[in-house]
């Protein structure tokens, strides 16, 4: 009996090791060569933790691949853009934690450590985050076969200002702002926007995000260009939105305006607005037993992004 128990323990340990070996994240530079529009200078990147992991002053953008176990892979993938007002990256609860949750459902996840708008690091700060988001989508498509990913089921998810970046990637893809010699599409196939910054309209805008991205004296034309509810077209990807009514940082009208714009263009969309939850809750809104990730997975199944079996 003792030998059987030891054998079972050994087999369990082997299986766990096998699973973790398949899902161990791999971080690598986002660009193989020169970073576009880079302003040369010292790498001053900082990581700080006070209950929330904050990464700032990103000069060298990276992509971290979180791959599901091969026998569980659905072929779907998401590129993850953490939030942080375009001043920091909330890299754990809006990055790593999200990636691991998608992996549980057989969905590959790729966390982007994107450059934050800064004249110190970029000659064109306003497009640096979008360049990195487009490059992330491009890299995942280019290496899709290697990562067991369907190149037509690659989406993007963003939180807060990361939601603004994700929605920018989903509305400004007609022109690649990165070198793209292979002409690989940088359009995400779907978007998931969680308490996203969307609109520059007075009373709705998260002023800090727009000031960090465009400066304090941005022109009305420039503000409109990045007010993404005004950039929705018939080619904008299907979208899932989550917000809380009592969000005092990024008002829920950001999601509502984007949803209405999608409706006007007949773009499939689903929106969940909780009565409470505030801002920045990540995976778990502590005010409700409802789990937005479950709603999101149901939407992905209904949209045929992942098969129904992935929910079991």
FENFEN-V95479 format. One record per pair of residues at least 6 apart in sequence whose C-alpha atoms are under 6 Angstrom apart, sorted by the first residue. I is the first residue (numbers start at 1). GAP is how many residues later the second one is. D is the distance in whole Angstrom. If there is no record, write none. Layout:
i={I;I}
gap={GAP;GAP}
d={D;D}
This chain:
i={19;22;23;23;23;25;25;26;26;27;27;28;28;29;30;30;30;37;37;38;38;39;39;39;45;45;45;46;46;47;47;48;53;53;53;54;54;54;55;55;56;58;59;59;61;61;61;62;63;63;64;64;65;66;66;66;67;68;68;68;72;73;74;74;75;75;75;76;76;76;77;77;77;77;78;78;78;78;79;79;79;79;80;80;80;80;80;81;81;81;82;82;82;82;82;82;82;82;83;83;83;83;83;83;84;84;85;85;86;86;86;93;94;95;99;105;114;114;115;117;117;117;118;119;126;126;131;131;134;137;138;141;144;153;154;154;155;155;155;155;156;157;157;157;158;158;159;159;160;160;160;161;163;163;163;164;164;164;171;171;171;173;173;189;190;190;190;191;192;192;193;194;194;195;195;198;198;198;199;199;199;200;204;206;229;229;234;238;238;238;239;240;240;240;241;242;242;242;243;243;244;244;244;244;244;244;245;245;245;245;246;246;247;247;277;277;300;301;301}
gap={50;47;43;44;45;40;41;38;39;36;37;34;35;33;31;32;33;85;86;83;84;82;83;84;11;12;13;9;10;7;8;6;37;38;39;34;35;36;33;34;32;57;56;62;52;53;54;51;48;49;46;47;45;42;43;44;41;35;38;40;34;33;32;33;73;74;75;31;73;77;30;31;32;77;31;76;77;78;30;31;32;77;30;31;76;77;78;31;77;81;7;8;9;12;13;76;77;80;6;7;76;77;78;79;6;77;76;124;30;123;126;189;188;16;10;205;15;18;14;8;9;96;7;6;87;88;46;47;52;49;48;10;7;36;34;35;33;34;35;36;35;34;35;36;8;35;35;37;35;36;37;36;30;33;34;32;33;34;60;61;65;13;14;48;47;48;49;48;47;48;48;47;48;47;48;29;30;56;6;28;55;27;47;44;29;32;31;29;30;31;30;29;30;31;30;29;30;31;9;30;29;30;31;32;33;34;7;29;30;31;30;32;31;32;8;10;6;6;7}
d={6;5;6;5;5;5;5;5;5;6;4;6;6;4;6;4;5;5;5;6;5;5;5;6;6;5;5;6;5;6;4;5;6;6;6;6;5;5;5;5;5;5;6;6;5;5;6;5;6;5;5;5;5;6;5;6;5;5;5;6;5;4;5;6;6;4;5;5;6;5;5;4;6;5;5;6;5;5;6;5;6;5;6;5;6;5;6;6;5;5;6;6;6;5;5;6;6;5;6;6;5;5;5;4;6;6;5;5;6;6;6;6;6;6;5;5;6;6;5;4;6;6;5;6;5;6;6;6;5;6;6;5;6;6;6;5;5;5;5;6;5;6;4;6;5;5;5;6;5;4;5;5;5;4;6;6;5;5;6;6;6;6;5;6;5;5;6;5;6;5;5;6;5;6;5;6;6;5;5;4;6;5;6;6;5;6;5;6;5;6;5;6;5;6;5;6;5;6;6;5;5;5;6;5;5;6;6;6;5;6;5;5;4;5;6;6;6;6;6}
